[in-house]
Amino acid sequence: MGTTSICRRGFLKTSAASIAAIGVPTIVPSYVLGKNAPSNTLRIGCIGTGRMGHGDMNACLRSGLEPQTNAHIVAVCDLDRRRVEHAKQQCDAIYADKLTDRPGPTIEMFEDYRELLSRDDIDGVTISTPDHWHALNAIAAVESGKAVYLQKPLTYTIAEGQKLVAAVRKHNVVLQTGSQQRSDRRFRLACELVRSGRIGKLHTIRVQLPTDTGTGKDVAMPVPEQLNYDMWLGPTPRMPYTEHRVHPQADFSRPGWLQIESYCRGMITGWGAHMFDTAQWGHGSDDSGPVEMEASGEFPSRGLFNVHTEFQAEGRYADGVKLLASSGKPAGVTFQGEAGSISVTRSSLTAEPSGILREPIGEGEVHLYQSDNHMQNFLQCIRTHEEPICPVEVGHRSNSICVIAHVAMKLGRKLRWNPVTERFIDDQAANALLDYDHRKPWTV
């Protein structure tokens, strides 16, 4: 929380007390007093208001209106002026509809995230930008003292993730990774059952991820007047503009960059960050990871789109547990043990034998961190300064598996990984892929 924010809140409380003390007649609206008064309201900025940004902004809007949370969005930021204007309009409309007894917050629009972060009265930010921007946005936010809700995958590279973890610990701020499956009862229960030994000794974890499809048209086009395209490219090389590289101007929901390797690694991180996170949670290795990884992937000619499509990967943890991953439906995780198995997706939780699910978790068994609303958990942790359900180290380690699998795909051989040093063992070519040369001035 910035110094200005503290002074603002203290000023409001002191002013009210002073007025009462000197007997100045005044009528104070009820919303100015009490636990949900403006002086007690968290102030949030949203960086990135596209597809995922729109969803995170809505989650923050609605969670913040809950009395126990009491948070308002006061700033929105995007490199596309149409998107940021649309975001402000939506926030204004919801606040006008819901805050019928008080004026809504004044929402400021920004193009440059650094200008938003310079506001000392903002307590936290959501960051929902393309993957190649995550580290830059988040480290700058952390260094400005803001709490951060950061969309997964945590960062584009493992080296970026290490730097973000260090920054969060140095500045002692709250960071919630947007791995919202941790706030889903099905995934929590699956992991509790596995870690409580209900399927016997765990020997295999199977992960299935969706497959990217389609073709991107690589046709140079004029840069739209409302888009700061050079800044959008950020740390990546300068490339000719085309809609499919960024996002179709007529459709906020269909970004093309998700299938372009300079900005995203494809489904291995897009959905892998979620499912490998569940694998880690159920295995009990949130602060570690596999020690081996072998993978292969298909990289067919698809025009501008060049991320992998079908893939297969096999990893191994130090305790011998296998981690098998592949393209397939439905996206989910299966834990296999000597006495049974548990499978979980976003729509189902099943077990073999089925009786595993019917017996409650006992008092002496494993009970994991419980959150039923990922954004609300983040906002509450800003107030308490407790660790959220998916803190920075957890998001980093889950993403690291995705990146390790991707590197194995690209090199086409088995890799040995040291989870302590976070380096590949005796493999200079693999270690060279732990980061990339960022285009100046966008370095971390």
N, C-alpha and C positions, 0 to 999 in steps of 0.2 A: 504494500500500500504506500503510495507516495506521500511526501510531507504535506503537499498542498491539500490532498484529500483529508488528512487528519485535521489540518487547520480549519478546513471548510466545515467539517462536522462539529468540531469544538466550538467554532464561531456560532453556529446555529443554536447549539444548546446554551451557550453563554448569553447570547442575545436574548433568548426567551426568558432566561432567569433574571436578567437585568431589567427587562421591561416589567416583569411581575414585581420586582423589588421596589421600583420607584413609583409604582402605582399608575403607570400610563394606561389609560383605557385602550383596550384593543380587543378585537375579535379574532381569535386564532382558529382557523379551520381544523377539524379533528384530524385530518390526515397529516398535519405538521407534527403531531405529538405521537408518542407511543413507539412500540418496537418496529413498526413499519413506516416511521417518519422518514422524510427525505434524508435526514442526517444519518439514518441507519441503513440506507439503501445501497447495495453494491452497485457499482457503475462498471459496465462491461462494454468493450469494443469488439467488433467483429471484423476480422481481416480475411478477405475472400468471401464473396457472396454469390458464387456460382452454384453448381449442382449440390455438392456436399455442404458448402457454406450456407446455402439456403436452408438446408435441413438443420444444420447446427444452430443457425440464427433462430429458427422457429423453436427448436428445443430450448434454447436459452430464454427466448421471449416467454414461453409458457411456463417453464420451470421457475423463472424469476418472478412470475406473478403469484406463486404460492406464498402464503403468509410466512411460512417457516424459512423461506429462501430470500424473498424480497430483494430482487436484483432487476435493474433496468439497463437496457441497451442504450448507450448514449453516443455511440460513434460507429460508423460502418465504413469499410475501405475496400476498394477494388480497383484494378487497373482498367476496367471497362466501365465507362461512365454510365452506360445504360443499366448495368447490373447494380451499381451502387445506388443509383436513383430509385430503381425498383425496390431495393432492400429498404431504403428509408421510407418509401411510401407504404410498404407493407408493415413496418414497425409502427409508423404513425397511425395507421388504420387500426391495428390491433390494440394499441394503447388507448385510442379514442373509444373503442368499443368496450374495453375491459375496465379502464380507470375512470368510471363514470362520476366518482366523487372527488376527483382531483385532476389537475393538469398532467398530461403525459410528459415524459422527459424530452428535452430538446436534443435532437439527434444530428450530429455533425457528420458531414461526408468528407472522405479523404480519398485521394488517389495513391499517395505515398504512405506506406505503413509506418515509416519512421516519424512522420508528422503526428500520426495518431498516438504512437508510443511516447511522444514528447509531452503528452498531457499527464500531469502528475495526479489528476483527480480520477483517473481510471484505475480500478482495482484489478481487473483481469481482462483477458482477451480470448476469443476463440480464433483459431487459425485453421482455415480450410482452403489452402492454396494448393496448386499442383505440387507433386512430391519434390521436385527439384528446388522448391522454395522453402520447404519446411524448416530446415536447419537455420537458414538465414533469418527468417521471420521469428522463429522461436527463441534463438539465442539473443537476438536484439530485444525481444519482449522480456526475457528473463533478466537481462542486464539493466533494463529500465525498472525492475522491481515488480513487474506484473505477474499475476498468476496466469497460467496458460492451459487452455484446453486445445490440444493439438491433434488434428486428424491423423489417423494411421495411413501408411506406415510412418513410423516416427520420423525417419530421415531417409534420404535417398541412398547414402552410403554408411558403412559401419564407422568410418572415421568421423563423419559428421555426428553420428549418434554418440560417440565417445565424448566429443566436445560439448554436446548439449547436456549430457549427464553431468559433466564437470561443472558447467555453468549453473545448472539448477542447484547443485549442492553448494557451490560457492556463494550464491546469492540467496539461498535458503527460501525458495519460493515453491508454491504448489504447481505441479504439472500433472495434468490428467491426459493420458493417451486415449484417443478416441476408439478404443477397442471395446465397444459397447456390449459385446457378448458377456463380458464379466459382470454386467448388471442384469443378466437374463437368468432367471431361476433355473431353467433347464440346464444351462452350461455349468452353473455353480453346483447343482445337485450331482450332475454326472461326475464332476471332478472330486466332490466330497466322497462319493461312493467308491471311486477308484482308489483314492488315497486312504480310505478307511478299510481297504482290503476286501471289499465285497466281491471282486472278481478273482480273488486269489492274487498270486504274484503276477504283476504286470510284465508282459514280455514284448508286446507290439502295440504301436500307435499308428493308425492309418488315417491319413488326411486326404480329403478329396476337394478339389477346387474347380470352379467353372473354367470354360475355355473361351479365349478371345476369338472373335470372328470378324469378318468384314474387310473392306479395303479402303484405304485412305487416299484421296486424290491429291497428288503433289503438283498442283498447278499454281504458279505464282499469281498473287492477287494484290491489289492496292490495300494498304493497311487501313482499316476503318478509322474514321476521324476520332471516334470516341475511345479508342484503345491505345494504351501506351505499350506498344509491342516490344520495343527494345528492352524495356524494364521487365516485361513478361518473360522474355528469354533469360534474363538474369544471368546466372553463372554459366549458362550453356552457350555454345558457339552461335554467332549470328547466322541466321538462316532466312531465306525468303519467306514472306508471310503467305499462308494459305489458311482458309477456315479450318480445315481438318487438322492442322497443326495445333490450333488453340481451342476454339469452340465455335460451332455454327452460330452465326449472329442471330438467327431467327429462333433458336431453341436453346434455352438456358440449361436444359437437362442432358445434353449430349456432348461432352467434351471429347475432342479427338486425341488430346495429348496422352490419355491413358494407354494408348496402344503404340506410343512412340518412345523408344528406349532412352532417348536423351532426357526425358522428363518423368518416366515411370518404367518399371521393369515388367509390367504386365500383371497377370493374375497371381503370379508367385508372390508379389507383395500386395496387390490389390485386395485379394481375398485371403492370401496366405498369412498376412499380418493378423487376421482374425483367427484363423483355424490353427496356425502354429501357436498362437497365444493360448488357445484352449489346450493344446497338446502339452505345452509347458506347465500350465496350471495343474492339469491332471497328473502329470509326471512329478510335480513338485520341484521343478528346476527353474523357477522364475529368475534366479540370479546366475544361471549358467547356460548350458546348451549342449548339443551333440559334439562328439569328438571326431566323427567322420561323416563325410557326405559324398555321395556319388549321384550324378543326375545326367539326364539327357533330355533335350527338348527339340521340338520342330520349329523352324524359323522359315516358313514358306514365303514366297514373294507375294506381298500384299500391298504394293504401292508404297505410300508413305508409312503405313503401319508395319512395324518391324519387331514387335515383341514376340515372345514365344507363343505358340498355340498349345498343342498337346505337349505334355511333359511327364516324366517319371523321375522320382528321386528316392534314394535310400540312405538314411543316416543311422548312426548308432551312438547311444549315450555311453558314458563311462561305466554305468552299471549293467551294460549289455542290452538294454531295451532298444528295440529297433524302431525307427521312425520312417514309415513308408508314406510317400505322397505321390499323387498323380492327378491328372485331369479326370473329371467325372461328375456325375450327378447322383444324388444331391450333394451340395457343398456341406461338409460336416466332418466329424471326427469320430473314430471308433477306437476304443481302448479294449485290448484283448489280454486276458489273463488266464492263468491255469484253471480257474474255476468258472469262467464265464466271460461275457463281453458287454460293453455299454456303448451305444451309438447315440450321438446327439447332433441335431441340425437346428436351424432356426425355427422349425415347425414341429419337431418331434424329439422325444427321448424314449429309447427302447433298450431292452436288455435281454440277454439270454443266459440263464433262465430269467423269465419275466418277473419272478418273485423278488429279484434283487431290488426292484423299484418300490416294492410295497412296504418294506420294513423301514421305519424312520431311522435317521442317523442318531445313534445313541449319544449320551452325554459324554462318554469317554472317547468318542470317535472324532474324526476330523471335521471341524466346522470352519469354513472359509469366510473371508470378508464378505459381508452381505450388503449389496446395493441393489435397489430395484429401479433406479433411474440414474443413468450415467451422468447426464448434465447436472441434475440436482446434487448428486454426490460431489461434483466439482465445485459447485457454488457453495455448498455447505462447508467444504474443506477450506475454501478461502476464508471463511469466518473462523473456523476452529484451528486452522493451520495444521491439521492432521494430514497424513498421507491419504490420497484418494485410492480408489480400488485398483487403478492401473497407473502407477507412478512411472516416472521417466525410465528407471532401470528396467522395469518389466517391459515397457514398450520397446526399449532398445534391444533387449535380449530376444524378444519374439521376432522383431524385424531382422535381427542378425541371422536367424535361421533362413529367412527368405532370401537374404542377400547371398549367404553361403551356398544355398541351392542354386541360385542364379549363376554364380561364379562357376560352380561345378558344371552347369549346363553349357556355359560358354567354352570352358576348357575341355570338357568331355572326358574327365578322368576323376578317379577317387581323390578326395582331398582330406587331409588330416587337419583338425582345428583344435587350437588350445583355447578353451573358454576363459582361462585366467588372464593370459596375455592378449587375448582377442587377436591372434595372428594365425595364419596358416603355418604349418610346421614344414620347414625345409622346402618351401615352394615360393620362389621369388615372383614368378609370373602371377600366381594367385594373390599374393600380398599387394601387388601393384594395382589390383582391382578393388582394393578396399576404399579407394577414394579416386577422384579425378581432378584435373586442373580446372579450377573455377575461373571463369572469365572475370577479369577485374572490372569494377571494384567489388564485385560480389563474391568475396572470399569469406571463409569462416575460420 
